Amino acid sequence: DIPLQDVRQILESRRSGVCTCTTLQDTIRTKAGEIVHKIAALRDLQSELEDLLSRWQDCGGRKGSAA
């Protein structure tokens, strides 16, 4: 998660046209990297879930039962 204060700082700096602050650039790089890792983890999870569904065997539940 990106703290609201960080988002505010990024947006204000962007709007002012002053985006040269090294700390701000580092924050943006760090957050972008974290997002890349989260997306990769979510894709892995999605793949596992899709694989589970593709190998699903009827467990004897009632038809139309979601749980």
Protein Blocks (a to p, Z undefined) as FASTA:
>chain_A
ZZfklmmmmmmmmmnopakbfklmmmmmmmmmmmmmmmmmmmmmmmmmmmmmmmpccehi
aehiaZZ
